[in-house]
Amino acid sequence: MFGSSSHGWRLSAANLDSRLNPFTLRFTDTALEAAYQSYHVQSVLQVMRFGLLLAVSLYLFYGVIDQWAAPEHLRFLWSVRLGMSMVLLAALGLSWRAFFVRHQQVIGFALVVSVGITVCAILAVMPLHVMNQQNTALVLVIVGGFMLMGLQFVYAVSSGMLLALCYLLLEVFIRDNSSAAIMMNMGYMVSATILASLGAHAADKHRRLAYRNRLQVDYERAESQHLSLHDALTGLPNRRLMMEKLAQAVARDDRFNTRAAVLFIDLDHFKAINDTQGHAFGDSLLEMVARRLKSCVRTTDTVSRFGGDEFVVLLEDLLDEVDVQFAIQRINECFAKPCDVNGVLVDVSMSVGQALHPRDGNDPDSLLVAADNAMYEVKRRHGRR
């Protein structure tokens, strides 16, 4: 698993294998879908805010035309237009609130449907010839739901169908329009919904696939970097990463007058275990040793594997050599009990050499050499191999 700092969630190969629902276009992996929504919401909100301002401008613009189209209903028409404009401006003001961001799709859907209903209310009092001309306002609302309100495919299609139904109810129960005009206007709205939905579907799919592909690149880059700095078997930092951390520790010591130490650890009789039990068993033992080593040092310390049965531990922020001895004692206590490797109990003993900065060396290389020499001295003194 690798973190994705730009998305705030844990990225894995399982996430990237997530498929798109063919109808809703949502990722089947809920974590990936949530990450996409979080990533995409700000760009959607910017377009949505522009759409709200444009809708208010169009309401006011058509309000000027009302004095010629239906002068006898000006009071009602302006009440509807100003009322809806206030709702849209209120939504614009709330669009920076967390609640609005979380529920942007539902709120956007409700706004599109509300705008369409008010347009139907305006058309209801218009003369028939004006109504048939201004029916294109519903088409604009439908298209705007797709293009400017940032509605996802399902919400956009649903709003388009609802507005077409709203217009049909208006014609059937309120107006006495001709069947030809009704069919023509319905055809415009349904056609606009179909064309806009196809375009929105393709655009949304492209954005989602591009987002997943970008995550794939991020994941592969992070995985490559991780593998270059960590041991493939145990997952511990490798020599390269340990040398970087040791260089940083040395620089920190010199600046803040703290102390760091290096423990060079070599397992005793590991070759004999490999020869008698097999390399697979030996690998399992090394993994067990790595886990146990990590569990018996502080979280601020670093355990690394240099290769074979050699491990290096970096101890930081020490007061004196007594702290180093305490660390070695903790490690020995951790390995006092046998390791259970695939049901086989193995007694693990190890030779530990130590080097304290700056007493035993002033740079990473000299500290490692000193710790390595100290480890071999322990082996020689105890007759270990």
C-alpha positions in Angstrom: 0.0 0.0 0.0 1.2 3.5 -0.8 -0.1 6.8 0.4 -1.3 9.4 -2.0 -0.7 12.7 -0.4 -2.6 14.7 -3.0 -5.7 12.6 -2.4 -5.6 11.9 1.3 -6.2 8.1 1.1 -4.4 4.9 0.8 -3.7 3.9 -2.7 -3.4 0.2 -3.7 -3.5 -2.0 -6.8 -7.0 -3.1 -5.7 -8.3 0.5 -6.0 -6.8 0.8 -9.5 -8.5 -2.4 -10.6 -11.9 -0.8 -9.8 -14.2 -0.7 -12.8 -16.8 1.9 -13.8 -20.5 1.2 -13.5 -21.6 1.4 -17.1 -24.7 3.5 -16.3 -23.8 5.6 -13.3 -20.1 5.8 -14.2 -19.3 5.5 -10.5 -16.2 3.5 -9.5 -17.1 0.1 -8.0 -14.4 0.7 -5.3 -16.1 3.1 -2.8 -12.8 4.5 -1.6 -11.7 5.4 -5.1 -15.1 7.0 -5.8 -14.8 9.1 -2.7 -11.3 10.2 -3.7 -12.5 11.1 -7.2 -15.4 13.1 -5.8 -13.1 15.0 -3.4 -10.6 15.7 -6.2 -13.2 16.8 -8.8 -15.6 18.7 -6.6 -13.7 22.1 -6.6 -13.6 22.3 -10.4 -17.3 21.4 -10.5 -18.1 24.1 -7.9 -16.3 26.7 -10.0 -18.4 25.9 -13.0 -21.5 25.6 -10.9 -21.0 29.1 -9.5 -20.7 30.5 -13.0 -23.9 28.7 -13.9 -25.8 30.2 -11.0 -24.7 33.7 -11.9 -25.7 33.1 -15.6 -29.1 31.7 -14.6 -29.8 34.9 -12.5 -28.7 37.1 -15.4 -31.0 35.3 -17.8 -33.9 35.5 -15.4 -33.5 39.3 -15.1 -32.9 39.6 -18.9 -36.1 37.8 -19.8 -37.9 39.8 -17.1 -37.3 42.9 -19.3 -38.9 41.1 -22.2 -42.0 40.2 -20.2 -43.4 43.7 -20.5 -43.9 43.1 -24.2 -44.7 39.3 -24.0 -47.2 39.3 -21.2 -47.7 42.8 -19.7 -50.9 41.8 -17.8 -48.9 39.3 -15.7 -45.9 41.4 -14.9 -46.4 41.3 -11.1 -46.6 37.4 -11.1 -43.7 37.0 -13.6 -41.4 39.3 -11.7 -42.3 37.7 -8.4 -41.4 34.3 -9.8 -38.2 35.5 -11.4 -37.0 37.5 -8.4 -37.9 34.7 -6.0 -35.9 32.1 -8.0 -33.1 34.6 -8.4 -32.9 35.0 -4.6 -32.8 31.2 -4.2 -29.9 30.9 -6.8 -27.9 33.8 -5.2 -28.4 32.1 -1.7 -27.1 28.8 -3.2 -24.2 30.7 -4.6 -23.4 32.2 -1.2 -23.6 28.8 0.4 -21.5 27.0 -2.2 -18.4 27.7 0.0 -19.9 25.8 3.0 -18.8 22.3 3.8 -22.4 21.0 3.8 -23.0 22.4 0.2 -19.8 20.7 -0.9 -20.7 17.3 0.6 -24.2 17.4 -1.0 -23.4 19.3 -4.2 -25.0 16.8 -6.5 -28.3 16.6 -4.7 -28.4 20.4 -4.3 -27.6 20.9 -7.9 -30.3 18.5 -9.0 -32.8 20.3 -6.8 -31.8 23.7 -8.2 -32.1 22.5 -11.8 -35.6 21.0 -11.2 -36.7 24.2 -9.3 -35.5 26.4 -12.1 -37.4 24.2 -14.6 -40.6 24.3 -12.6 -40.4 28.1 -12.3 -39.9 28.3 -16.1 -43.0 26.1 -16.5 -44.9 28.5 -14.2 -43.8 31.4 -16.3 -44.8 29.6 -19.6 -48.2 28.9 -18.1 -49.3 32.5 -18.2 -47.7 33.4 -21.5 -49.8 33.7 -24.7 -49.6 30.5 -26.8 -47.5 32.0 -29.5 -45.0 33.4 -27.0 -45.0 30.2 -25.0 -44.0 28.1 -28.0 -41.2 30.6 -28.7 -39.9 30.7 -25.1 -40.2 27.0 -24.7 -36.5 27.0 -25.6 -35.8 28.2 -22.1 -36.6 24.7 -20.8 -34.1 23.3 -23.3 -31.5 25.8 -21.9 -32.2 24.6 -18.4 -31.8 20.9 -19.4 -28.5 21.6 -21.2 -27.3 23.8 -18.3 -27.9 21.0 -15.9 -25.4 18.9 -17.8 -22.9 21.6 -18.7 -22.9 24.2 -16.0 -24.3 22.6 -12.8 -21.8 19.8 -12.9 -24.5 17.1 -12.4 -23.4 13.5 -12.7 -24.9 11.5 -15.5 -27.8 10.0 -13.5 -28.8 13.3 -11.9 -28.6 15.2 -15.2 -30.7 12.6 -17.1 -33.3 12.5 -14.2 -33.6 16.3 -14.2 -34.1 16.4 -18.0 -36.8 13.7 -17.8 -38.6 15.5 -14.9 -38.6 18.8 -16.8 -40.0 17.2 -19.9 -42.7 15.6 -17.8 -43.4 18.9 -16.1 -43.9 20.6 -19.5 -46.2 17.7 -20.6 -48.4 18.2 -17.5 -48.5 21.9 -18.2 -49.8 21.3 -21.7 -52.3 18.6 -20.8 -53.8 20.2 -17.7 -53.3 24.0 -18.1 -52.8 25.0 -21.7 -54.8 24.3 -24.8 -51.9 23.9 -27.3 -52.0 22.0 -30.5 -50.8 18.4 -30.6 -48.2 19.3 -33.2 -46.8 22.1 -31.1 -46.7 19.8 -28.0 -45.0 17.0 -29.9 -42.5 19.5 -31.5 -41.6 21.0 -28.1 -41.4 17.7 -26.4 -39.1 16.5 -29.2 -36.8 19.5 -28.6 -36.5 18.7 -24.9 -36.1 15.0 -25.3 -33.5 15.5 -28.0 -31.6 18.0 -25.9 -31.6 15.5 -23.0 -30.4 12.7 -25.1 -27.7 14.7 -26.9 -26.5 16.4 -23.7 -26.6 13.1 -21.8 -24.4 11.4 -24.4 -21.9 14.2 -24.4 -21.9 14.4 -20.6 -21.6 10.6 -20.3 -18.6 10.6 -22.6 -16.9 13.6 -20.9 -17.5 12.1 -17.4 -16.1 8.8 -18.4 -13.0 10.4 -20.0 -12.4 12.5 -16.8 -12.7 9.4 -14.6 -10.5 7.2 -16.7 -7.9 10.0 -16.9 -8.0 10.4 -13.1 -7.5 6.6 -12.6 -4.7 6.6 -15.2 -3.0 9.4 -13.3 -3.3 7.5 -10.1 -1.8 4.5 -11.8 1.2 6.5 -12.7 1.5 7.9 -9.2 1.1 4.4 -7.8 3.8 2.9 -10.1 6.1 5.8 -9.3 5.6 5.3 -5.5 6.0 1.6 -5.8 9.2 2.0 -7.8 10.6 4.4 -5.3 9.6 2.1 -2.4 11.3 -0.9 -4.0 14.4 1.1 -4.6 14.7 2.1 -0.9 13.4 -1.1 0.8 14.4 -4.7 1.1 12.2 -6.9 -1.1 12.0 -9.7 1.4 11.4 -8.0 4.7 10.1 -4.6 3.6 12.7 -2.9 5.8 14.8 0.1 4.6 17.7 -1.1 2.5 21.4 0.0 2.6 20.7 3.0 0.4 17.9 4.4 2.6 19.7 3.6 5.8 22.7 5.6 4.6 20.5 8.5 3.9 18.9 8.4 7.3 22.3 7.9 9.0 23.6 11.0 7.1 20.6 13.0 8.4 21.1 11.8 11.9 24.8 12.8 11.9 23.9 16.2 10.6 21.2 16.6 13.3 23.7 15.5 16.0 26.2 18.1 14.8 23.6 20.9 14.8 21.7 20.1 18.0 24.5 18.3 20.0 22.5 15.1 20.3 23.8 11.5 20.0 23.1 8.7 17.5 24.3 5.2 17.5 24.5 2.3 15.0 24.0 -1.3 15.9 25.3 -3.8 13.4 23.5 -7.2 13.9 24.5 -10.5 12.4 22.5 -13.7 13.0 24.6 -16.6 14.4 24.7 -19.9 12.6 22.3 -18.7 9.9 24.1 -20.6 7.2 23.6 -23.8 9.0 19.9 -23.1 9.3 19.7 -22.4 5.6 21.6 -25.6 4.7 19.5 -27.9 6.9 16.0 -26.3 6.6 16.2 -24.8 3.1 16.3 -21.3 1.7 12.5 -20.8 1.9 12.6 -21.6 5.7 15.6 -19.2 6.0 13.6 -16.4 4.3 10.7 -16.9 6.6 13.1 -16.7 9.6 14.5 -13.4 8.3 11.0 -12.0 7.9 10.3 -13.1 11.5 13.5 -11.5 12.8 12.7 -8.3 10.9 9.3 -8.0 12.5 10.6 -8.8 16.0 13.5 -6.3 15.7 11.0 -3.5 14.8 8.8 -4.4 17.8 11.6 -4.1 20.3 13.0 -0.7 19.3 11.5 2.8 19.5 9.3 4.1 16.7 11.9 6.9 16.2 14.6 4.2 15.6 15.2 2.7 12.2 15.7 -1.0 11.4 17.2 -1.9 8.1 18.4 -5.1 6.3 21.7 -4.8 4.5 21.5 -8.2 2.9 21.8 -11.9 3.9 21.4 -12.1 7.6 22.8 -8.6 8.4 20.6 -6.0 10.0 21.5 -2.4 11.0 19.6 -0.4 13.6 19.9 3.4 13.8 19.3 4.8 17.3 18.6 8.5 17.5 18.3 11.2 20.2 20.4 9.3 22.8 21.8 10.9 26.0 24.9 8.6 26.3 26.2 5.1 25.8 24.0 3.8 28.5 21.0 4.3 26.2 22.8 2.1 23.6 23.3 -0.7 26.2 19.6 -0.5 27.1 18.7 -0.8 23.4 20.9 -3.9 23.0 19.4 -5.4 26.2 15.9 -4.9 24.8 16.8 -6.6 21.6 18.3 -9.6 23.5 15.2 -9.9 25.6 13.0 -9.8 22.6 14.9 -12.8 21.2 15.1 -14.7 24.4 12.0 -16.7 23.3 12.3 -19.0 20.2 10.9 -17.8 16.9 8.0 -19.9 15.6 8.7 -20.3 11.8 6.0 -22.3 10.1 5.4 -24.3 13.3 9.1 -24.9 13.9 10.6 -23.3 17.0 14.0 -21.8 16.3 16.4 -20.3 18.9 17.8 -17.1 17.4 21.1 -15.7 18.7 22.8 -12.7 17.2 26.1 -10.8 17.5 25.6 -7.1 18.0 28.3 -4.5 17.4 27.8 -0.8 18.3 29.2 2.5 17.2 28.4 5.9 18.9 28.5 9.2 17.1 30.8 11.1 17.2 33.0 8.9 19.4 33.5 6.1 16.9 33.1 8.0 13.7 32.1 11.4 12.2 30.4 10.2 9.1 28.0 7.3 8.1 30.7 5.2 6.5 33.1 5.3 9.4 30.3 4.6 11.9 29.2 1.5 9.9 32.8 0.3 9.7 33.2 0.7 13.4 29.9 -1.1 14.2 30.8 -3.9 11.7 34.2 -4.4 13.3 32.7 -4.4 16.8 30.2 -7.1 15.7 33.0 -9.3 14.4 34.9 -8.8 17.6 31.8 -10.0 19.5 31.7 -13.1 17.2 35.4 -13.8 17.8 35.2 -13.3 21.5 32.2 -15.8 21.8 33.4 -18.2 19.1 30.3 -17.6 16.9 30.0 -18.0 13.2 
